[in-house]
């Protein structure tokens, strides 16, 4: 275990985005916990990650499987990668384990079947829902919604930027560091209320991807990093 880096849990870490982020963070030397409501799914995801990394010459990946509650308890930074329909129930189940920690909320309020249409919740955004539900004792940071999951499985830097929203600047900076470790540029994008614009952009990108048969992302121009 690399004690100089935080332990990261990914709840709902069995999907494409969760496993893609996990792969890149493991390659960067972070300790990962894959969490799921179904422990067997988490264990299978860990086995798949180990196999992929072994093919790349990484045989010492520090990753393990746990149920969501255990994963949230053992990590110092928790990433939520679940469908919008499961966001509140998942957060309620791990709320006590998140106190004093950073929660990276990757949730997008997509409402099937019209996922290419912007449909923000009454609270403003999924990020705001998480912050309201968890309270001030948890630093909710909204990020990674606009990252094309297929590109995370490629090697090298990604042609995609990450917009990071949250009320605590230090927490945003910690997430920016994780985005950069995963091969992306990342930018402070303001308080959690601004997550509404970032989440809405996901539906726009889904429409673009369908129209042009692409995996489009977002790029910020005119800013030196």
N, C-alpha and C positions, 0 to 999 in steps of 0.2 A: 504494500500500500504506500502511495506517495503522500506523506503527511503534509506536504507544502501546498497541496491543492484540496479544495473542498470535495467532500463526497456528494455526488449528485444522484438523486432518485428520479426516475422517469415513471410517473404513474400513467398507466395506459401505454406502457412502453413496448407493446407488441405490434403496433401498427407501423406503417411505412415511415411516417415522420419521426416517431419515437425511436425506432431502431436505427434510422438514418442519423439522427443526432447522437445516439449512443455510440454508433460506430466511429464517428468523427471525434467525439470526446475521449473515447478509449484510445484511439490512435494518438491523441494529444497527451496521454498519460494520466487521465483522470480516473478515479475510482467510481464505478457506476453500480446502481441497483436498479434492476428492471422490476417494476411493480405492476400487479394486475389483480383484478378481482378473482381471476382463475390462476392459481399458482402453477398449474401444469402449462398454461400458455406462456407464463413468464419464464419457466424453465426451458421451454422449447425455444423461445426467443434468445435466451442466453446461449444455448447450444449452437444456434444458427450464427450468432455473433462470433462466438469462439472459432467456428469453422471458417468464416469469412476472413477474420483477422489472421488466423493461422496461414491461410493462403497468401497473405501479404507479409508473412514472416514475423507476425506478432503472436507469440505463444504464451505471453505472460499477462494477457489482458485481465485487469482486476474488475470483474463483473460477476454479480450474483443475482439470483431471483428471490423475490419475496412477495407476500401479499401487500396490497397498497398501504395498509396501516403500518406494518413493520418497516416497509421501505421509507415512508415518510418520517418515521421515528428515528431511523438510523442515519438519515442524510442531513446535511446542513443547508443544501439548496434542493428544492423539490420542483420538478417540471411536470406540468399537467398536460397530457396529450390525449384527451378523450373527446368524443363527440359532444356537441353542445347539449344534447339531451341527457347526458350523464354528468355534466359539469357539477351541478349543485349537489346531487346525491354523493358524488365522489368526495367533494370538498367537505360536506357534512361528516362523512365517515372518518376523515383524517384531520379535522379541524384542530383537535387538541394537540396533535403531533406537530403542527405547523407554527405554533407560537414562537416568536423570536426569530423566525427563519425567513428566507426569501422564497416566494412561490413564483416560478415562471409560468404564466398562463398562456398557453398556445391555442386556447379554445377559440373557435370561430363560430358565430351564431348562424350557421347554415340551417335552413329549414327545407328539408326535402319535400317535394321533388324539385323545387325551383331554386337550386343552390347557386345559380348564376344570377340571381336577383338579390340585391341588398335588402336584408330584413333584420334590422337591428332591434334588440329587445327594448322594452320600455325603460329599463334602467340605464340605457345608453350604449352599453357594450358588455361583452362577456367579462372583460377585465374589471369593469366597475361592479358587476355582479359578484365576482370573487372578492374584491376588496371590501364591499359592504358586508358580505357574509362572514368573512374572516376577521374583520375589525382591524384596528390600528396596530395590533401586536404582530401582524404579519405584513411584510413588505411585498405587495403584489406587483410584479413586473410583467407587462404584456409584450410578447416578442415572438418572432419566428413564424407568424401566420402567413407571410407572403413567400416563404421559401419553398420552391418546388421539391417535394420529397424525393423524386427519382434522382435529382442531381446530388443529393446527399450521399448516394451510394457510389458516386464517381470519385476518382482521386484528384487531388489538387484543389486550388482555390475555386470558389463558386462565383459565377457572374450574377450575383444577387446580393443586395444589401438588406440589412435588418434594421427596422425601426423599433426602438425600445422606449416604451411608455411606462411610467410609474411615478409615484409621489416622492420617493426617496432617491436622491441623486446617487448616493453611494451604492444602493441596490441596483440602480440602472447601470452603473459603472461595472459592477460585478457580472452582470449579464452581457454587457458589451465585451468584456474579456472572454467570456465563454463563446460568444459568437465568433470572435476573432480566432480563438483556438480551433474552431470548427472550419476555418478557412473563409470567413465572410467579413466584409466591412459592416460595422454597426454604428448607429447614431442615436444620441439622446434625442427623443422626439416628444418630450414634455410629460405632463402629468397623466394619470391613469384615464382621465376623461378623453385624452387624445387617442386612446386605443380604438375608439369608435371609427375613426377615419381609417386606421390600419386594418381593422377587421373588415370594414366595408370593402376595402380594396381587394380582399380575397375573392369575393364574388365577381368583381370586375375581371380579375385574372382568370378565374374559371371560365368566364364567357370568352375571353381572348384565346385561352388555350383550346377551347372547343372550336372556335371559329378558324383558328390558324393551325390547329393540330400541333401545338407547341407545349413547352413547359416554361412559361414566362415568369419572370420575377420583377423586382423593383430595383431601380438604380437611382442614387442621389448624385446629381451633378453640381459642379461649382463649389465643392467643399473639399479642402485638403485634409487628409487624415494621416 
